[in-house]
Amino acid sequence: MLKVLRNPTYAKLFTAQVIALLGTGLLTVALGLLAFDIAGSSAGSVLGTALTIKMVAYVGVAPLVAAVVDRLPKKAVLITADLIRLAIALMLPFVTEAWQIYVLVFVLQSASATFTPAFQSLIPSILPKPDDYTKALSLSRLAYDLEALLSPTIAAALLTAMSYNNLFVGTAIGFACSALLVLSSHLPDRNGDAPALSFWQRLLLGAKVFARTPTLRFLLLTNVVVAAGTAIVLVNSVVYARAVFGLGEEALAVALACYGIGSLVVAWNIPWLVSKLGVIRTMSVGVIVIVAGLAVAVVVTAVATTTGTGWYVLLGTWMLLGIGTSLVNTPSSRLLADASTLANRNLVYTAQFALSHASFLVTYPIAGWLGAANLTGAAVVLLILAVVAGAVAVTFSRTRRLSENTPAPL
């Protein structure tokens, strides 16, 4: 897997990604502490609103910005996005009102919604061999999972010697390093010899490719399954740890770590699994694993809310959901690469970025709002949603006999 880092351009981009992710992790911790300083016991509502704003930026802003910048050199787009994120990180320590957090988070996440799809769409051009690209996807997933595990630890260590406002400086340094690494990389400037398209044609192009491509319609269904499994973990882990089982603050970190460990183990082995099963079958297995994990979660929740027992079973369930999520998410970009051309790739990746996050606009409220009233009921609804989407996805993949080398539509 590490052999792909011998490609100097990819090595620089991967390093930029890792550094920016660590900075983002520090930002997450610092933002939570800032929200508590401003809102006290209402910090959860502030963060919940900020999270919703993040999803709105991902779903609504990403396609619009991508259509605007699609014809611009990718290096300039990436560096500009990093510089905007750097500037916002430096502004956050001076925030005194909740509305200021919302505005700055919207701008920062809009920049991230520009950077991430553009970054991802470059990798197939830098590593054109499918096996190399799969290894790069696995490394990228490992980076995300390691960030989720390491950033809170690093932040905790830094907070013993400095105030949380200094974490924003660390975030800014991460984005600055990312911009410098992108600047020093040799990247393809444009999307090839593409026909001149209007803004509205570029805006809709990614969605049209999804509508015409069977493998991408399969991907849309798996997005829903992943969102259901992820929502119960990210939204309700704190409820399970503190309220249901009555454990300390460290229990939340343990629960999230189990989810990350499950994902990490699979991500490391994805190249081998894809070589044996293929992308579609690997993702289908992941769908089944997530559905199984949610079914166990329903039982665990029902038992725990009545008896207060089952903590270790919950940790195993979270690990199972992490495994399933990685089985679906890690190889999924292979479908995007195979179903796009150099000319439309950035818009196709942006469409996936927006559509996948749109699923969370449904599952987050189910997990959070319904979970606040009935935790078991929320788990049941998420399970039903995953079963329906997963059954359609697996059936669709079998009846259509999906090929991973779908001809790329224009």
Buried (B, 14 or more C-beta within 10 A) or exposed (E): BEEBBEBEBBBBBBBBBBBBBBBBBBBBBBBBBBBBEBBEEEBBEBBBBBBBBBBBBBBBBBBBBBBBBBBBEBBBBBBBBBBBBBBBBBBBBEBEEBEBBBBBBBBBBBBBBBBBBBBBBBBBBBBEEBEBBBBBBBBBBBBBBBBBBBBBEBBEEBBEEEEBBBBBBBBBBBBBBBBBBBBEBEBBEEBEEBEEBEEEEBBBBBBBBBEEBBBBBBBBBBBBBBBBBBBBBBBBBBBBBBEBBEBEEEBBBBBBBBBBBBBBBBBBBBBEBBEEBBBBBBBBBBBBBBBBBBBBBBBBBBBBBEEEEBBEBBBBBBBBBBBBBBBBBBBBBBBBBBBBBBBBBBBBBBBBBBBBBBBBBBBBBBBBEBBEEEBBBBBBBBBEBBBBBBBBBBEBBEEEEBEBEBEBBE
